[in-house]
Amino acid sequence: MGEAALDEVFIDEITVPASDGYLLAATLFLPRRAKTHAVLINSAAAVPRKIYRGFAGYLAQQGCAVLTYDYRGTGDSRPKAAVGDKRKPLAGFRASMSDWAELDIAAAVGWMRERYRNLPLNYVGHSFGGQALGLLCNNTEVSRALLIAAQAEYWKLMASPERYRVYAMLKLVGTPLTRLLGYAPGWSGLGEDLPSDVFLQWVSWVTRKRYLLDDPRLTELENFPHYRGAMRALCLSDDPWATRAAVELLCSGFTSIEPEIITITPANLSTIGHLGFFRAEHRDTLWRDAAEWIQATT
């Protein structure tokens, strides 16, 4: 979506407090007409909220109040230096993926529920953002959840040869670098820097046959059966990370519902992959279908 189209939407750069008070950088997109739904967009790991700007603006045009935000230690929620606005190195910054779910995402759900208490609250989860829904203590507040390329990311469920590249990047390169530097550098293949505990917890899940569903230390797994809302999981056929098998494995954790899993095959030899759903070229196809499902009443 271009900036001209976003002129139809009110956009506010704000902060949202996490459960422990840590301030998360966020962007609120509001329609310039009556609101019909509240939508929280939850990012993939190492993906800043700006990637979702076009899609969020599109949903706002359809009548949704939409929030995007950066998890602690990422994007604009990365700690700043004491003087000026220069970002501090992440060495020593404490945050894990389970912290993102328990402290950041649950707080964002609560913030949207409190602010828009008279609207249905719907959830868009991209990759980790979709995985985290099952971990939330307040996932019962969500009416409908659209999971996009969200998967139980066991490395052997990835497409070959990508699975071997990822395993080498995580175990042979990323883990030693992270332990040496005190954070996971984006230049190692991640795209964005990550706090060390985020990266190391992710690596521990990737090497388990059922991903995070196999982590005995993850007490938040008890929240998966609590989610009873509608769920649609989108699987992109050319995504080597979120393969159909990996998407199905994640959905199997939501034992109180029967998630609808849809495989999307790119047309005309184009590519979508793990991130491409959020490109504006899909405004009149994938975005339109997603918006219609998000705003459905049944």
C-alpha positions in Angstrom: 0.0 0.0 0.0 1.4 3.4 -0.9 1.5 6.4 1.3 -1.3 8.1 -0.7 -3.7 5.2 0.3 -2.6 5.6 3.9 -3.9 9.1 3.8 -7.3 7.6 4.4 -6.1 6.2 7.7 -5.1 7.9 10.9 -1.7 6.7 12.1 -0.3 7.3 15.5 3.2 6.3 16.7 2.8 5.3 20.4 4.3 3.1 23.1 2.5 0.2 24.8 3.7 -1.0 28.2 4.5 -4.7 28.5 3.4 -6.6 31.6 6.6 -5.7 33.4 6.4 -2.0 32.4 9.0 -2.2 29.5 7.8 0.2 26.8 7.2 -1.3 23.4 7.3 0.9 20.3 4.0 0.6 18.4 1.9 2.0 15.6 -1.9 2.4 15.8 -3.9 2.5 12.6 -7.4 3.9 12.8 -10.1 4.1 10.1 -11.6 7.6 9.5 -15.0 6.1 9.9 -16.8 3.8 12.4 -14.6 1.0 13.8 -16.0 -2.6 13.4 -13.1 -4.7 14.7 -9.9 -4.5 16.7 -6.9 -6.3 15.2 -3.5 -7.0 16.7 -0.7 -7.9 14.3 2.1 -10.0 15.9 5.4 -10.1 14.2 7.7 -12.9 13.1 11.0 -13.1 15.0 13.6 -10.7 13.7 11.0 -8.9 11.6 10.3 -5.2 12.5 6.7 -3.9 12.6 7.3 -1.7 9.6 7.0 -4.8 7.4 3.3 -4.9 8.3 2.5 -1.3 7.7 0.8 -1.7 4.4 -1.4 -4.6 5.5 -2.3 -2.8 8.7 -3.3 0.3 6.8 -5.4 -1.8 4.4 -7.2 -3.4 7.4 -7.8 0.1 8.8 -9.3 1.1 5.5 -11.8 -1.7 5.9 -12.9 -0.4 9.4 -10.4 -2.1 11.7 -8.5 -0.5 14.6 -5.1 -2.1 14.1 -1.9 -2.2 16.3 1.5 -3.3 15.2 4.5 -3.3 17.6 8.1 -4.5 18.1 9.0 -7.1 20.7 11.5 -6.0 23.3 15.1 -6.0 22.0 13.9 -5.7 18.3 13.1 -2.8 16.0 12.2 0.4 17.8 11.8 -1.5 21.1 15.5 -2.1 21.2 17.1 -0.3 24.2 18.5 3.1 23.5 21.8 4.6 24.6 21.8 7.0 27.5 22.7 9.9 25.4 21.1 10.5 22.0 18.9 8.1 20.1 21.6 5.7 19.0 20.7 2.0 19.7 22.6 0.2 22.4 24.3 -3.1 21.6 22.1 -6.1 22.7 24.9 -7.8 24.7 23.5 -8.5 28.1 20.0 -7.6 27.3 17.7 -10.1 28.9 14.7 -11.4 26.8 13.6 -14.8 25.6 10.9 -15.9 23.1 8.7 -17.0 26.1 9.2 -13.5 27.5 8.0 -12.1 24.2 4.8 -14.1 24.6 4.2 -13.8 28.3 5.3 -10.1 28.8 4.9 -8.4 25.4 2.2 -10.1 23.3 -0.1 -10.8 26.3 0.2 -7.2 27.3 -0.6 -6.0 23.7 -3.7 -8.3 23.7 -4.8 -6.8 27.0 -4.1 -3.2 25.8 -6.3 -3.7 22.7 -9.0 -5.5 24.7 -9.2 -2.7 27.2 -9.1 0.1 24.6 -11.6 -1.5 22.3 -13.7 -3.4 24.8 -16.9 -3.2 22.6 -15.3 -4.6 19.4 -14.3 -8.2 18.5 -10.6 -8.6 19.1 -8.9 -10.5 16.3 -5.3 -11.7 16.0 -2.9 -11.9 13.1 0.2 -13.9 13.9 3.1 -14.2 11.4 5.5 -17.1 12.1 6.5 -16.7 15.7 3.5 -14.3 16.2 1.2 -17.3 15.4 3.1 -19.7 17.5 2.8 -17.4 20.5 -1.0 -17.4 20.5 -1.1 -20.8 22.2 1.3 -19.5 25.0 -0.8 -16.5 26.0 -2.6 -16.5 29.4 -5.3 -14.3 27.9 -5.8 -15.9 24.5 -9.4 -16.4 25.4 -9.9 -12.7 24.7 -9.2 -13.3 21.0 -12.3 -14.0 18.8 -10.6 -15.0 15.5 -6.9 -15.8 14.8 -5.4 -15.6 11.3 -2.0 -17.4 11.3 0.3 -16.6 8.4 3.3 -18.9 7.8 3.1 -19.9 11.4 4.6 -23.3 12.1 6.2 -25.7 14.6 9.6 -25.1 13.2 11.4 -28.4 13.7 14.3 -28.2 11.2 13.6 -31.6 9.5 10.1 -30.3 8.6 11.7 -27.5 6.5 12.1 -28.0 2.8 15.4 -29.4 1.5 18.0 -28.0 1.0 16.9 -25.0 3.2 16.8 -27.2 6.3 20.5 -27.9 6.1 21.4 -24.2 5.6 19.2 -23.3 8.6 20.7 -26.0 10.8 24.2 -24.9 10.0 23.4 -21.2 10.5 21.8 -21.8 13.8 24.0 -24.5 15.4 27.4 -24.1 13.7 27.5 -20.4 13.2 24.8 -18.6 15.2 25.2 -20.4 18.5 29.0 -19.9 18.9 28.7 -16.3 17.8 25.9 -15.6 20.2 27.8 -17.1 23.1 30.9 -15.1 22.1 29.2 -11.7 21.5 26.3 -11.9 24.0 23.7 -11.4 21.3 22.8 -12.9 17.9 24.1 -10.6 15.2 21.8 -10.1 12.2 24.7 -10.3 9.8 25.0 -14.0 10.6 21.9 -14.7 8.5 19.1 -13.6 10.7 18.4 -10.2 9.1 18.1 -8.4 12.5 20.0 -8.6 15.8 18.3 -10.7 18.5 18.8 -10.9 22.2 20.9 -14.0 23.1 18.2 -15.8 25.1 15.7 -15.3 22.2 18.1 -16.9 19.8 19.2 -19.8 22.1 15.6 -20.7 23.0 14.7 -20.7 19.4 17.6 -23.0 18.5 16.5 -25.4 21.3 13.0 -25.5 19.8 14.2 -26.0 16.2 16.0 -29.1 17.2 13.0 -30.7 19.0 10.7 -33.0 16.9 7.6 -31.1 18.0 9.3 -27.7 18.3 8.1 -25.7 21.3 5.4 -28.2 22.0 8.2 -30.6 23.2 9.8 -28.1 25.7 9.2 -29.4 29.2 10.2 -26.1 30.8 7.6 -24.1 28.9 4.8 -23.9 31.5 2.9 -21.6 29.1 2.0 -24.6 27.0 -1.0 -25.2 29.3 -2.6 -22.2 27.6 -2.9 -23.9 24.1 -6.2 -25.7 24.9 -7.7 -22.5 26.3 -8.0 -20.9 22.9 -11.5 -21.7 21.6 -12.0 -19.0 18.9 -12.0 -19.4 15.1 -8.6 -20.1 13.5 -7.4 -20.0 9.9 -3.8 -21.0 9.2 -2.3 -20.0 5.8 0.4 -22.2 4.4 2.4 -20.8 1.4 3.4 -23.6 -0.9 6.8 -22.0 -1.7 7.7 -21.2 1.9 10.6 -23.5 2.8 10.2 -22.7 6.5 6.5 -23.0 7.2 5.8 -26.2 5.2 2.4 -27.8 5.3 3.6 -30.4 7.8 5.1 -27.8 10.1 1.9 -25.7 10.0 -0.2 -28.8 10.8 2.1 -29.6 13.7 1.6 -26.2 15.3 -2.2 -26.3 14.7 -2.3 -29.7 16.5 -1.4 -28.0 19.7 -4.8 -26.1 19.7 -6.7 -29.2 20.9 -10.0 -27.4 21.7 -10.7 -26.4 18.1 -10.3 -27.6 14.6 -8.1 -25.0 12.8 -8.8 -24.5 9.1 -5.5 -24.9 7.2 -5.3 -23.4 3.7 -2.4 -23.9 1.3 -1.8 -21.0 -1.1 0.1 -21.6 -4.3 1.6 -18.6 -6.0 0.2 -17.8 -9.4 2.0 -16.8 -12.6 5.4 -18.1 -11.4 5.5 -15.3 -8.8 6.9 -16.0 -5.3 5.5 -15.4 -1.9 7.7 -17.4 0.5 7.9 -16.7 4.2 7.5 -12.9 4.1 5.8 -12.1 0.8 2.2 -12.2 2.0 2.7 -8.7 3.3 3.8 -7.2 -0.1 1.3 -4.6 -1.4 0.9 -6.5 -4.7 -1.4 -8.9 -2.8 -3.8 -6.1 -1.8 -6.6 -7.3 -4.1 -6.2 -11.0 -3.6 -4.6 -12.3 -0.4 -5.2 -9.1 1.6 -8.8 -8.9 0.5 -9.5 -12.5 1.4 -7.8 -12.1 4.8 -9.8 -9.0 5.6 -13.1 -10.6 4.8 -12.2 -13.6 7.0 -11.0 -11.4 9.9 -14.3 -9.4 9.8 -16.6 -12.3 9.4 -19.3 -12.7 12.0 -19.5 -16.5 12.0 
